[in-house]
Amino acid sequence: MEKRIELERRARKANQITELNLDNCRSTSIVGLTDEYTALESLSLINVGLTTLKGFPKLPNLKKLELSDNRISNGLNYLTTSPKLQYLNLSGNKIKDLETLKPLEEFQKLAVLDLFNNDATQVENYREKIFKMLPSLTFLDGFDCNDEEVQSEGEDDEEVINGNDSDEVSNETTEGETDDSDEEDNGDISLSEVYNDDLEEDNSDWEEGEGGGGDDDEDEDSDIDEADGEANESSASVKEAGDKPDESQARGKKRKHDG
């Protein structure tokens, strides 16, 4: 537990910490948590394996304490050093009778208590006796004295979604749809129409480019054919010239023979 506490502190001073989560750190007793945590308001020790609360520190500002899923059977008197406690979860422990809960009478502000899955909940008229023992208590095991269930934060959110806020959203949507339809009725050009026009222009340009490219290809082919013809003619003339003897050379030879 001491290592977990140091990790959760993150180099902060003990008197600066207001919330501490030590769930699942595994320890049979409170170790490393001292009276220095004077600003602590919320402490969670779920599924730690606690068998005793001996050594629980003096936490003058503690308001919420989670001790569910441990093996606590007594010793709740060690919690009285935190007089501002308003929320206490002891579900899933080993509390067998209501006498064990007597130290909780010291908490004048305790409003929420959870004892679910403790043997003490099997005592006859258990709920009536607990509410009588703890006059400040508002909710026991998730229900008030009239068996009305605690309203969760999620239900509040649903009311907001399904209530006035949803009407406002629907009104805004209706107004937006009306504005769009008005613009179309007034002859304004929509974005989709502009996009389609541009797309048609691009397609027409592309088709023209294909046609023009075909004519140019034909011209290029004709030019190549003409060039090939000229080349063939020149090579033929050269061949003919090479086959015939030069007249000037023949005459020169003849003069030599004549002389």
C-alpha positions as CSV (number, residue, x, y, z in Angstrom):
1,M,0.0,0.0,0.0
2,E,2.8,2.4,0.8
3,K,4.2,2.1,-2.8
4,R,0.8,2.7,-4.2
5,I,0.3,5.8,-2.1
6,E,3.6,7.2,-3.3
7,L,2.6,6.5,-6.9
8,E,-0.7,8.3,-6.5
9,R,0.9,11.3,-4.8
10,R,3.0,12.0,-8.0
11,A,5.5,14.1,-6.0
12,R,2.8,16.2,-4.5
13,K,2.8,17.1,-0.8
14,A,0.4,15.1,1.4
15,N,-1.5,18.1,2.5
16,Q,-2.2,19.1,-1.1
17,I,-4.1,15.9,-2.1
18,T,-7.9,15.9,-2.0
19,E,-8.6,12.6,-3.7
20,L,-6.8,9.2,-3.3
21,N,-7.6,6.0,-5.1
22,L,-5.9,2.8,-3.6
23,D,-8.3,0.2,-5.1
24,N,-6.9,-3.3,-5.4
25,C,-3.5,-2.6,-3.8
26,R,-3.8,-5.6,-1.4
27,S,-3.2,-5.0,2.2
28,T,-4.9,-6.4,5.4
29,S,-4.5,-3.1,7.3
30,I,-4.0,0.6,6.7
31,V,-0.3,1.2,6.0
32,G,1.4,4.4,4.8
33,L,-1.7,6.6,5.1
34,T,-1.0,9.2,7.8
35,D,-2.5,12.3,9.5
36,E,-0.6,14.5,7.0
37,Y,-3.4,14.1,4.4
38,T,-5.4,16.9,6.0
39,A,-7.0,18.1,2.7
40,L,-8.2,14.6,1.6
41,E,-11.9,14.6,0.8
42,S,-12.3,11.3,-1.1
43,L,-10.6,8.0,-0.3
44,S,-11.2,4.7,-2.1
45,L,-10.0,1.4,-0.7
46,I,-12.1,-1.1,-2.8
47,N,-11.0,-4.7,-2.9
48,V,-7.9,-4.2,-0.9
49,G,-8.3,-7.2,1.5
50,L,-8.7,-5.1,4.7
51,T,-9.6,-7.2,7.8
52,T,-9.3,-4.2,10.2
53,L,-9.5,-0.5,10.2
54,K,-7.0,-0.1,13.0
55,G,-4.5,2.6,12.2
56,F,-7.0,4.6,10.1
57,P,-5.6,8.2,10.0
58,K,-7.3,11.4,11.2
59,L,-8.7,12.9,8.1
60,P,-10.7,16.1,9.2
61,N,-12.0,16.9,5.7
62,L,-12.9,13.4,4.5
63,K,-16.4,13.3,3.0
64,K,-16.4,10.1,0.9
65,L,-15.0,6.7,1.9
66,E,-15.2,3.6,-0.3
67,L,-14.5,0.4,1.7
68,S,-16.5,-2.2,-0.4
69,D,-15.4,-5.7,-1.1
70,N,-13.1,-6.1,1.9
71,R,-13.2,-8.4,5.0
72,I,-14.1,-5.9,7.6
73,S,-16.2,-7.3,10.5
74,N,-15.9,-4.6,13.1
75,G,-13.7,-1.6,14.2
76,L,-15.9,1.2,12.6
77,N,-15.0,3.3,15.7
78,Y,-11.6,4.0,14.0
79,L,-13.4,6.1,11.4
80,T,-14.8,8.6,13.9
81,T,-11.6,10.7,13.5
82,S,-13.2,11.9,10.2
83,P,-16.3,13.8,11.5
84,K,-17.3,15.3,8.1
85,L,-18.0,11.9,6.5
86,Q,-21.1,12.1,4.3
87,Y,-20.8,8.9,2.1
88,L,-19.7,5.5,3.4
89,N,-19.7,2.3,1.3
90,L,-19.3,-0.9,3.3
91,S,-20.9,-3.3,0.8
92,G,-19.4,-6.8,0.4
93,N,-17.9,-7.0,3.9
94,K,-18.4,-9.2,7.0
95,I,-20.6,-7.1,9.2
96,K,-23.0,-9.5,10.9
97,D,-25.1,-7.3,13.3
98,L,-26.4,-3.8,13.8
99,E,-24.4,-3.5,17.0
100,T,-21.3,-3.3,14.9
101,L,-22.7,-0.2,13.2
102,K,-23.3,1.8,16.4
103,P,-20.1,3.9,16.0
104,L,-21.7,5.4,12.9
105,E,-24.0,7.4,15.2
106,E,-21.1,9.8,15.7
107,F,-21.4,11.1,12.1
108,Q,-23.8,14.0,12.1
109,K,-23.6,14.5,8.4
110,L,-23.7,10.9,7.1
111,A,-26.3,10.9,4.3
112,V,-25.4,7.8,2.2
113,L,-24.6,4.4,3.6
114,D,-24.3,1.1,1.6
115,L,-24.3,-2.2,3.5
116,F,-25.4,-4.4,0.6
117,N,-24.1,-8.0,0.8
118,N,-23.4,-8.0,4.5
119,D,-25.1,-10.4,6.9
120,A,-26.5,-7.5,8.9
121,T,-29.0,-6.7,6.1
122,Q,-30.8,-10.0,7.0
123,V,-31.8,-8.6,10.5
124,E,-35.5,-8.2,10.9
125,N,-36.7,-4.6,10.1
126,Y,-33.1,-3.8,9.2
127,R,-33.9,-0.7,7.2
128,E,-36.2,0.8,9.8
129,K,-33.7,0.3,12.5
130,I,-30.8,1.8,10.5
131,F,-32.8,4.9,9.6
132,K,-33.8,5.3,13.3
133,M,-30.2,4.8,14.4
134,L,-28.8,7.4,11.9
135,P,-31.3,10.3,11.7
136,S,-29.1,12.2,9.1
137,L,-29.2,9.2,6.7
138,T,-30.9,9.9,3.4
139,F,-30.1,6.8,1.4
140,L,-29.5,3.2,2.6
141,D,-28.3,0.6,0.0
142,G,-29.4,2.9,-2.8
143,F,-32.9,3.7,-1.5
144,D,-34.4,6.3,0.8
145,C,-36.7,5.6,3.8
146,N,-39.7,5.5,1.4
147,D,-37.9,2.9,-0.8
148,E,-37.4,5.5,-3.6
149,E,-34.3,4.7,-5.6
150,V,-31.3,7.1,-5.8
151,Q,-31.5,9.2,-9.0
152,S,-28.2,8.7,-10.8
153,E,-26.4,11.4,-12.8
154,G,-27.1,9.6,-16.0
155,E,-30.9,10.0,-15.5
156,D,-30.4,13.8,-15.2
157,D,-28.6,13.7,-18.5
158,E,-31.4,11.8,-20.1
159,E,-33.9,14.3,-19.0
160,V,-31.9,17.1,-20.5
161,I,-31.7,15.1,-23.8
162,N,-35.4,14.2,-23.8
163,G,-36.6,17.5,-22.4
164,N,-36.4,21.1,-23.5
165,D,-33.0,20.8,-25.0
166,S,-34.2,18.2,-27.5
167,D,-37.1,20.5,-28.5
168,E,-34.6,23.3,-29.1
169,V,-32.6,21.0,-31.3
170,S,-35.6,19.9,-33.3
171,N,-36.7,23.6,-33.7
172,E,-33.3,24.5,-35.0
173,T,-33.4,21.6,-37.4
174,T,-36.8,22.6,-38.7
175,E,-35.7,26.2,-39.1
176,G,-32.6,25.1,-41.0
177,E,-34.7,22.9,-43.3
178,T,-37.1,25.8,-43.9
179,D,-34.3,28.2,-44.8
180,D,-32.9,25.7,-47.3
181,S,-36.2,25.1,-49.0
182,D,-36.8,28.9,-49.2
183,E,-33.5,29.4,-50.9
184,E,-34.4,26.7,-53.5
185,D,-37.9,28.3,-54.1
186,N,-36.3,31.7,-54.6
187,G,-34.2,30.3,-57.5
188,D,-30.9,30.4,-55.8
189,I,-28.4,28.0,-57.2
190,S,-27.5,25.2,-54.9
191,L,-24.0,24.0,-54.4
192,S,-24.8,20.6,-55.9
193,E,-26.0,22.3,-59.1
194,V,-22.8,24.3,-59.4
195,Y,-20.8,21.1,-58.9
196,N,-22.7,19.3,-61.6
197,D,-22.3,22.1,-64.1
198,D,-18.5,22.2,-63.5
199,L,-18.5,18.4,-63.9
200,E,-20.3,18.6,-67.3
201,E,-17.9,21.3,-68.5
202,D,-14.9,19.2,-67.5
203,N,-16.4,16.2,-69.4
204,S,-17.0,18.2,-72.5
205,D,-13.5,19.6,-72.5
206,W,-12.2,16.1,-72.2
207,E,-14.2,14.8,-75.1
208,E,-13.1,17.7,-77.3
209,G,-9.5,17.0,-76.4
210,E,-9.9,13.4,-77.5
211,G,-11.4,14.4,-80.9
212,G,-8.8,17.1,-81.5
213,G,-6.1,14.7,-80.6
214,G,-7.3,12.3,-83.3
215,D,-7.0,14.8,-86.1
216,D,-3.5,15.8,-84.9
217,D,-2.5,12.1,-85.0
218,E,-3.7,11.8,-88.6
219,D,-1.7,14.9,-89.6
220,E,1.4,13.5,-87.9
221,D,1.0,10.2,-89.7
222,S,0.7,11.9,-93.1
223,D,3.7,14.0,-92.4
224,I,5.7,10.8,-91.5
225,D,4.5,9.1,-94.7
226,E,5.6,12.1,-96.8
227,A,9.0,12.2,-95.1
228,D,9.4,8.5,-95.7
229,G,8.6,9.1,-99.4
230,E,11.1,11.9,-99.8
231,A,13.7,9.8,-98.1
232,N,13.1,6.9,-100.5
233,E,13.3,9.2,-103.5
234,S,16.6,10.7,-102.5
235,S,18.1,7.3,-101.8
236,A,17.0,6.1,-105.3
237,S,18.5,9.1,-107.0
238,V,21.7,8.5,-105.1
239,K,21.7,4.9,-106.2
240,E,21.2,5.9,-109.9
241,A,24.0,8.4,-109.7
242,G,26.3,5.8,-108.3
243,D,25.4,3.3,-111.1
244,K,26.2,5.7,-113.9
245,P,30.0,6.6,-114.5
246,D,30.9,10.2,-114.3
247,E,30.9,11.7,-117.8
248,S,33.7,14.2,-117.0
249,Q,35.9,11.3,-115.7
250,A,35.1,9.2,-118.9
251,R,36.0,12.1,-121.2
252,G,39.3,12.7,-119.3
253,K,40.3,9.1,-119.8
254,K,39.4,9.2,-123.5
255,R,41.6,12.3,-124.0
256,K,44.5,10.5,-122.4
257,H,44.1,7.6,-124.8
258,D,43.7,10.0,-127.8
259,G,46.9,11.8,-126.8
